[in-house]
Amino acid sequence: METPTDATESFADSDSDSDSDADADADADAFAERDSAAGPTGTPDLADPRFWQLPAPARAAAFAELRRLPAPVFFGERATGRGFHALVRHADVVEASRTPAVFLSGPGVTTPAPARWVRLLFGDSMVNLDDPRHAQLRRIVSRAFTPRLLGRVEEDVHRTSVALVDRVERERPEDFVTAVAAELPFQVICTMMGIPEQPRRAILDLVNRTSADIGVARTLRHRLRAPGRGLRALARMQAIVAGIGRERRRRPTEDLISALVTADVDGRRLTGRELGAFFTLLLVAGVETTRNALAHGLHLLTAHPDQRALLLADLDGRLGGAVDEMVRHATPIIQFHRTVAVDHELGGPGGPLLRAGEKVALFYGSANRDEAVFPDPDAFDITRTPNPHLGYGGGGPHYCLGAHLARQEMTALFRELFTRLPGTRSVGEPDLVPSSFDHRVRSLRFTF
């Protein structure tokens, strides 16, 4: 799924990390017990950061209740336009995704929307564009993914997976996220883009800083400030890729940056700022979503030994279905926003009326648990078929450009891992980051 890298999401006060976990737990408990903090239906308020600190079962129950209601619930102050309609059903998320003329991305898909000066300085992420500009940029990017490039990427995914499992055997690391899950997509994307080895460690550190606070659930004690560390990291990261882009224009090679800066589609090629925005999108989106899917996947197989045994009994035959079920069950991206362009009746004539200018939030995790589409939706079932999950988006022009690469990476890594180290499993529970944006795993202990 195209994932935002807008640094406005990372303005959170850096001092907030000093708050204790006990304080956060107390805030969440108090929130769960207070009627005044409830949303319009009596369920917890999805717009309140404390909702995202609740235990996963409590959040799942709230979404299940919302799916049973006849119309999307508005959270916020509708009279002032501050708030959003929560689209929680599979059909509603698909409709919003595939009707881009009605549900606009351009005003911004994150909360808060990126400030105008940020967009002018750093360029627009493709997730915050509508046609025709979105279509034009997407054509340039798609044209750069030549069959030769894709063939080399597939080879590199396999080679990197082998090297990572070699390292696991040799060094016996304790954290699956840093040693494996984050390393695989990062190295594959850097090689595909043509990033030299020397700046890669610095870039990974900048990626982590840029994405560290996106959508993180915070208590009301936390304040916003700008510019934050995310902006500074974003600026440094884009400066690095801009320099590489200038070099590739003079001396192109066979990497993706060369293809992007030399491609000529309808008389257009990526400018330096557009290249920086795309690079940031690809790195943050590609690294964050795949690392979280891999970490959740390993823990799901550990927590469901029957499914693990089923997979290992026919690894080649069941691995593709297992990867899709991991993505459905975990749903790495929780939600994106859209802005309603014109008055619209959701689901057709007579449906709930959405007014022009209002916001909607597409809750992919809830759509992936919709009982109308997925029998026994809370079960982890690697044989689930069909499995029309929305883990890469609901279709339409913003469907994830990297969906195929993500599947390749997950399939290659788990095949290598379970072929050579079939006893690999997580230890304890994953350390999750409370977030309204992504289902992020900070760390996951593992053993083999």
N, C-alpha and C positions, 0 to 999 in steps of 0.2 A: 504494500500500500504506500502511496506517496505520503511521506511523513514530514511535518513541518519542522523547520529548524529556526523559526523566528526567535531571535534572542530576547524579544519582549517577554517570552515565557520564562526566562532564566534571570529575572531581576530580583528573585527572592533574596531577602537579607541573608548574607553569608553567615551572620552570627546565629542564624536559626538552628544550625547544627548543634549548638551548645545546649539546647533544650533537652531535657531528659526524656527517655522513652516512657517513663512513668507518667510524666505530665501529659504526653500525647494519649496514652491509654486512658487517663482520667478524663481528658476532654472528650474522647470518643464515648466513654461510658456515660458521661453526663449528657452528651448529645442524644444518645439512644434512649435515655429515660425522660427527656423533656418534650412534652407535647408541643410547646411553643416553637420548637425547632423542626417540627414535622412539615412536610410538603402539603399541597392542597388535598391530597387523598388520605392523609394520616400517615403515609409512609415517610421515611426520612427524606429530607430535602436534598435532591441531587446537586443543587447549586452550592450547598454548604460544604466547605472543605472537610468538615468533621465526618461527613458521610463516608468519605473514602478512607477513613481510618477505622471503620467498623470491620469486624471479621467478615471474611468472604461469604460465609453462609447467610449472614444478615443482609449483605448487599444483594445476594442472589435472590433472597426471598422478597426483597423490595421490588426488584425488577420483575419477578414473576407476578406480583400483585399488579404492577403497572400494565403488564401485557394483558391482564384479564379485563382491564377497563375499556369502555367503548371508544374512547378518543384519547389522543396524546395529552398528557398533563403538562401545563405550563408552569415552570418553576421560575420565580422571580416576580418582577413588578410589570405586569402586562401594560398598565396604563402609561408607563414611562418607556416601554420598549426594552427595559433591562431584564433580560431573562431569555428563556428558550422553551420551545416545545420538545419534550423528550420522545423521540421516535425509538421505540423499543421492540417493535415487531419486525420480523424478517421482511415481510411484504412492504412495510412502510420504508425501511432502510433501502431496500432495492429500488423502490419508486423514486425516492429522493436522489439516489445515486445515478439513476438512468434518465432523469429529467433535468439536465443541466440548465436548460433555459428558464426553468422555474426556480430551481434550488442552486443559487450562485455560490461559488467558492471565492470569487474576487474580493469581497469585503474582508475575508480572512476566515480560516477554518479553525483557528485556535481561540482560546479565551485567556487573556484579552487579545483582540485582533492586533496584528503588528502595527506599530506606529508608522505614520507616513514617512517620517525622517529615517526610520530604520530601513524601510523598503527602498527609499531613494539611495541610501548609502550602500546597502548590501545587495540590492537587487531583489526581485520577486522570486520566491520559491514557486515551482510549478503548481503546488497545491493551492496557492492563493491566486490563481489565474483562471479566467474563463476564456472561451473561444471569442474571437479567432486567435488571440495571442497564445493561449494554451495549446491549441491545435498546431500552430506553427512551430512552437518550441518542441512539442512532442514529436513532430515529423523529423526535425533536425536530429533529435536524440535517437529516435528509432532507426533513422538511416545510418547512424554511426555504428549500430550493432550489426555488423556484417557477419555472414556465416563463418568467415575465417576467424574473426574475433571471438565469436561464440564458441567455436571449436577449441580455441586456446583456453578460454575460460573454463570449459568443462574439464580439460586436462589439468588445469591449475587447481580446481576444486578437489580433484582426486589426489593430486600430489600434496597439497596442503593438509588434507585429512590424514594421509599416511604419516606425514612429518609430525603432526600433532599427537597422534597415537604413539608414535615412536617416543616422543618427549614424555608422554604420560608414563609409559613403561620405564623409561630411564630415570625420570626425576620424581615420580610419584607425588605430584602436586595435590594439595588438599581442596582447592577451590575450583570447581568445574567452570564457573563463569569466566574468570580471568585467564585460566590456563587453556581452555578449549573453546567455550561458547562464543566469547568475544573475539578470540584470536582468529578463528576460521573466516568469518565474513570480512573482518578488517583486512587480513592479508590478501584475500581473493579480490576485494574491491581495489586495493592499492595496486596490485599487479595489473588488473584489468585497466585501470586508469593510466598506468605508467608512472606511478610515484616511485622515485628512487628509494633505495633502502635507507639512506642516511636520515631523511626527515621523518620516517614513519613513526618512530616512538614519540616524537614531539607532536605529530598530528593526532595520534591516538589519545594523548593526554588532552589535547584541545577538544577532540570529539567528546570526551567524557565531561569536560567542563561545560561545553555548549549544551549538552543534553541533560546535565545533572539535575536541574531543577524544573524541567518542563512538566507542567501539570502536577507538580508535587502537592499533595494535600497538606495544608498548613492550618494551624489554629488561628483564631482571630487576633491573637497577640502579635502575629508576624506582620510586618509592614513591607511595602514594596519600595524599591529605590532603583534609580538608574543613573549612569550606566552600570551594569553589573559585570561580574566575571565572565558570564556567558557571552556578552557583546565583545569583550576584549579577546576572548578565545576565538570567536567567530571571525573577527577582523584579522587576527594572525593567521588563521587557517586559510582564509580566502587570499591573503597576500602570498602564501606559499604556492597555492595552485595557480594564481595569476602569473607568478614568475615562471612556473613550469609551462603554462600555456604560451607565454611569449616565446620561450625557447622552442616549443614544438611548432609554432608558426614558421620559425626560421628553418628548423631542421626536424620535420615530422618523422615519426617512427610508426610502428604498427599498433600503438596503444589507443585507448579510447579518447584521451585528451587530444591527441593528434587528429583523430577523426572528427571530434567536435569542433575544433578550431579551424579545420580546413574544409569541412562539409559545406556544400553550397546547395541549399534547398530553397527554391523560389527566390533565389538571389540573396539568401540570408545564411549567416553562420552565427555561432554563438559569440557574443562579445565577451570581453574579459569578466565583466560583472555577472553576466548570465552563466559563464562557465563556473565562477566561484559559487553562485547560488546552487547550481546543479550538483557540483562536487559536494557541497555541504549536505544537500538533500540526500545524495546517494550514500555518503558516509554515515550520517546520523541515522537515516532510515534503514539502510542496509545492515549496519552493525547492530543497532539497538533492537530492531524487531527480530532478527534472526538469532541473536544471542539469547533473547528472552524465550523464544520458541524452543530453542535447543535445551535450555535449562529446565523449563517447564516440562518438556518432553521426557527428559531423563527422570525427573521426579515422578511424573505420572506413571511411567513404566515400573518404577520402584514401588509406588503406592498401590499398584494394581498388578500383583504377581501373576494372576491368571492371564492378563493381557500380555505381560512380558513373556510368559511361557508360550503363548500362542504365536507371538512374533518370532521368537527364537526357533520355533518348530518349522517355520517356513519364512526365513528372513527375506529372501528375494521376492517371494510371492505376496507378502503382507506389508512390506516396509512402506510402499507408496501410500497405502490406506492408513497406516499408522501415522505417517507424517501429517496427512490431512486432518486426522482426528486430533493430533496434538495441537495443531493450529486452531481448530474449531474450539476445543475445550479450553485452551489457554487464552486465545484471542489477544495477541500481543498489543494491538492498538485498541483502546477502549472506545474512543469516540472522536468524531470530527463535527464541526459545525457547518451549516449552510445558511444562507440568507434568502428568504422567500422574495422572488422578484415581482410576482403578481399574485393577487388573491387566488387561492388554489384550494380545491376540495380534495383532500387526501383520499385516495382510493377510488376516485370517480365521483360523478354527480351524487349529491346527497351526503357525501362524506364530511368529516370534520373540516371546518373552514380555517385555513391559515391565511393571515393577512400579509399583504405586501410590506416588506421591511422587517418582518418578524424573523427571529432566529429559530432554527431547529438544530437539535443535537442528535446525530446518528450514533446510537449506542450499539456497536457491533457485537460486543460481548453478550448483550441481552438478545439480539437477533439470532445469535448462534446457539441460544438455549430456548428458542421459540418452540413450544410444544406442538404447534400446528405444522411444523416442518420436520422436527427431529424427535422421533419416539424416544422416551426415556432420556431427555436431553442432558441431564446431569451425569449420566453414566459415561465413562471413558471406554469406548468400544472401537477397537482398531479395524473391525470388520464392517463398520457402519457404511451402508450403501443404500441409496445415494447419499452423498454428503455435500450438499450445496452451501457450505459455510461461507461466511463473509469475512474471513480472516485477512483477505487481500483487498477488501472493498466490496461494494455491492454492484460492480460492473460500471458501465458508462465510461466517460473520458478520463476519469481519475483512477481507473483500476490500476493496481500496482504494476509498474514497469518491471519491478524486480521479482515478481511472483515465481517465475520459472527458475531464476537463480536461487531464490530461497529454498525452493523444493530440492534443487540439485545439491545445495550445501547440506541440508538436513539429511537427505538420503545418503550422500557419500559419507558423512561423518558417522552416522549411526551404523551403517553397513561395516565400516572399518572398525569401529569400536567394538561392536558385538560379535564380529567375526574373530577378532584377535583377543579381545578381553571380554568374553561373554558375561563375566561376573560383575561388570561395571554397574554401580547403583549409587543413588544419592544417600547421604547420611543425615538424618534429621530433616527438619523443615527448611525450605528455602527462606532466605532473608529477603523479604519483599519491601519495596519502596512504596508507601501509600501514595497513590497517584490517581487523578481523574482522567489522565491522558493515556498512559500505557501501563501494561501489566509487567512491571519491571522487577527483575530479580537482581538484587545487589550482589549476593553471593550464594553458593550452593556447595556444601561439602560433599565429597564423593569418594568412593573407594572402588577397588576392583580385586 
